[in-house]
Amino acid sequence: MKDGSRDPQKPMFYGRRRNHKLRSGRQVLINDLLPKIRIAEIEDTSQIDLSASFGRTAKDVRLEIGFGAGEHLSGDALANPDIDFIGCEPFINGVAALLADVERLELTNIRLFDDDARLLLERLPAACISKIYVLFPDPWPKLRHNRRRFINQETLSSLSRVAKNDAEFIFASDHMGYVSWALVEMQRHADWKWTAKGSSDWRQQPKDWVPTRYETKALGKGDAPAYLTFRRQNRETD
Ligand SMILES: C[S@@+](CC[C@H](N)C(=O)[O-])C[C@H]1O[C@@H](n2cnc3c(N)ncnc32)[C@H](O)[C@@H]1O
């Protein structure tokens, strides 16, 4: 809201929106490049027109929620120029890091939403996304904070609405408490089915994987992350 108070209509966001002051080059990217590739104005509430935003209709659109500094997003976009990518991240220092990659790699297939993913999900058309990533989300390990976790029945319904039938949803984490939580929440939700047949399906990085910053940190400490792949079930109402 313009006066700095919280809009009671908006969901509560518990993460950080910035830390250190941006270097001047990064601030220029926020001022000049971000408005050009922002998928929608944050204050607007209308449905997003993906073809208009990207200037084309790609065969697939992928969504990464909480991309951090954007290593996975820019790597995936570079490797797949025919696919369009939506990245969502409210942490401005991370957005600036991703913008630096967009400029350096001359990526034209990324659009950004620099706020809470729950606001973006409300505004995307139904059945438009073929792959969703939630990678190393904040684990909120204290019991009293568990309900802040991004994965819950409400967000799973929002993700299901925007997902195409058979869309893939990849959740990765090195926090085994959150991995168990995500499995329970997913199994409670009728629209998502875990695809794993054996431990090699969730212990190993998916094919053509670009590691994220948090993943690299976890691997450096000797932790073994889990990579859970779910598939959106076809529903009679679709
Ligand atoms: C632990 S970091 C992981 C970043 C990155 N995925 C990685 O693996 O390096 C979690 C990120 O999720 C973002 N995040 C938290 N809640 C979010 C929300 N509701 N919508 C979008 N992003 C969110 C945070 O700002 C943070 O950058």
The ligand as a MOL file (V3000), in Angstrom:
LIG
                    3D

  0  0  0     0  0            999 V3000
M  V30 BEGIN CTAB
M  V30 COUNTS 27 29 0 0 0
M  V30 BEGIN ATOM
M  V30 1 C 15.7930 -20.6610 0.9620 0
M  V30 2 S 15.5680 -19.6010 -0.3900 0 CHG=1
M  V30 3 C 15.9550 -20.6550 -1.7790 0
M  V30 4 C 16.2540 -19.8970 -3.0280 0
M  V30 5 C 16.5640 -20.7460 -4.2630 0
M  V30 6 N 15.3950 -21.5020 -4.6750 0
M  V30 7 C 17.7240 -21.6640 -4.0200 0
M  V30 8 O 17.4950 -22.8800 -3.9270 0
M  V30 9 O 18.8680 -21.1550 -3.9410 0 CHG=-1
M  V30 10 C 13.7810 -19.4930 -0.5230 0
M  V30 11 C 13.3370 -18.3680 -1.4060 0
M  V30 12 O 11.9130 -18.4080 -1.5320 0
M  V30 13 C 11.4270 -17.0730 -1.5560 0
M  V30 14 N 10.0200 -17.0840 -1.1110 0
M  V30 15 C 9.5500 -17.2950 0.1300 0
M  V30 16 N 8.2100 -17.2030 0.1670 0
M  V30 17 C 7.8170 -16.9300 -1.1110 0
M  V30 18 C 6.5610 -16.6850 -1.7170 0
M  V30 19 N 5.4340 -16.7100 -0.9930 0
M  V30 20 N 6.5280 -16.4080 -3.0390 0
M  V30 21 C 7.6730 -16.3770 -3.7630 0
M  V30 22 N 8.8960 -16.6010 -3.2400 0
M  V30 23 C 8.9700 -16.8570 -1.9300 0
M  V30 24 C 12.3400 -16.3330 -0.5950 0
M  V30 25 O 12.3410 -14.9380 -0.8300 0
M  V30 26 C 13.6860 -16.9920 -0.8620 0
M  V30 27 O 14.4460 -16.2950 -1.8280 0
M  V30 END ATOM
M  V30 BEGIN BOND
M  V30 1 1 1 2
M  V30 2 1 2 3
M  V30 3 1 2 10
M  V30 4 1 3 4
M  V30 5 1 4 5
M  V30 6 1 5 6
M  V30 7 1 5 7
M  V30 8 2 7 8
M  V30 9 1 7 9
M  V30 10 1 10 11
M  V30 11 1 11 12
M  V30 12 1 11 26
M  V30 13 1 12 13
M  V30 14 1 13 14
M  V30 15 1 13 24
M  V30 16 1 14 15
M  V30 17 1 14 23
M  V30 18 2 15 16
M  V30 19 1 16 17
M  V30 20 1 17 18
M  V30 21 2 17 23
M  V30 22 1 18 19
M  V30 23 2 18 20
M  V30 24 1 20 21
M  V30 25 2 21 22
M  V30 26 1 22 23
M  V30 27 1 24 25
M  V30 28 1 24 26
M  V30 29 1 26 27
M  V30 END BOND
M  V30 END CTAB
M  END
